[in-house]
Amino acid sequence: MIYINCQVLYYKGMGIKEDIKSVLAKEAQTMTDVACKLYKSKNRRAAMSNLSQKLGNETIKFTEVKAIMDLLGYDIEFKKRKQTV
């Protein structure tokens, strides 16, 4: 599991797109605004299309996810699962 400030980011059942959208909603940010900042682009349509495509296809790089979370003021934390017997 990946935690973002005690919130499970990526877990069975939810895709990365839904997880990122959830954090965006909590922070009252749009994917377009984050895409423009992430790709340092003035072409909002191209930036949004690029990010949307990567999220939809689940081909976004981990470095891009880290950058998005950094832009939103979040840290990503890995936590070892408890062993089940």
Legacy VTK file of the C-alpha trace (Angstrom):
# vtk DataFile Version 3.0
C-alpha trace
ASCII
DATASET POLYDATA
POINTS 85 float
0.000 0.000 0.000
1.063 3.562 -0.585
-0.038 6.141 1.974
-0.316 9.848 1.402
-0.519 11.635 4.744
-2.312 8.626 6.299
-4.675 8.190 3.340
-4.339 4.999 1.326
-3.425 6.178 -2.170
-3.218 3.014 -4.169
-4.970 -0.114 -3.006
-6.894 -2.962 -4.584
-10.077 -1.731 -6.213
-9.054 1.859 -6.868
-6.929 2.912 -9.787
-4.301 5.620 -9.697
-6.600 7.970 -11.641
-9.317 7.801 -8.980
-6.768 8.201 -6.203
-5.244 11.324 -7.742
-8.686 12.775 -8.464
-9.632 12.191 -4.828
-6.613 14.154 -3.596
-7.285 16.905 -6.165
-10.853 17.231 -4.905
-9.683 17.479 -1.284
-7.307 20.265 -2.286
-9.852 22.042 -4.532
-7.505 21.769 -7.513
-8.287 20.820 -11.080
-6.386 18.264 -13.074
-5.833 20.928 -15.745
-4.103 23.291 -13.299
-1.884 20.510 -11.973
-1.109 19.294 -15.512
0.018 22.766 -16.588
2.270 23.090 -13.536
3.572 19.543 -13.910
4.463 19.850 -17.587
5.311 23.576 -17.350
3.074 24.185 -20.309
1.033 27.197 -21.311
-0.953 24.983 -23.658
-3.612 23.849 -21.182
-5.317 21.499 -23.631
-2.112 19.625 -24.515
-1.004 19.357 -20.875
-4.396 18.091 -19.750
-4.615 15.646 -22.643
-1.165 14.273 -21.819
-1.939 13.744 -18.131
-5.435 12.430 -18.765
-4.140 9.886 -21.273
-1.449 8.630 -18.898
-3.931 8.275 -16.045
-6.556 6.605 -18.212
-4.065 4.094 -19.595
-2.372 3.705 -16.197
0.985 4.483 -17.799
1.899 7.420 -15.575
5.418 7.219 -14.186
5.969 7.068 -10.457
8.142 10.183 -10.712
5.149 12.038 -12.180
2.888 10.825 -9.367
5.503 12.041 -6.854
5.657 15.404 -8.633
1.861 15.762 -8.582
1.719 14.958 -4.880
4.577 17.384 -4.240
2.688 20.140 -6.078
-0.312 19.439 -3.849
1.794 19.417 -0.676
1.630 15.674 0.023
4.285 13.091 0.843
4.174 9.492 -0.317
4.992 6.901 2.318
5.446 3.162 1.952
4.218 1.046 4.821
4.902 -2.648 5.292
1.800 -4.790 5.495
1.075 -6.662 8.677
1.785 -10.348 8.287
-1.298 -12.517 8.309
-1.066 -16.062 9.592
LINES 1 86
85 0 1 2 3 4 5 6 7 8 9 10 11 12 13 14 15 16 17 18 19 20 21 22 23 24 25 26 27 28 29 30 31 32 33 34 35 36 37 38 39 40 41 42 43 44 45 46 47 48 49 50 51 52 53 54 55 56 57 58 59 60 61 62 63 64 65 66 67 68 69 70 71 72 73 74 75 76 77 78 79 80 81 82 83 84
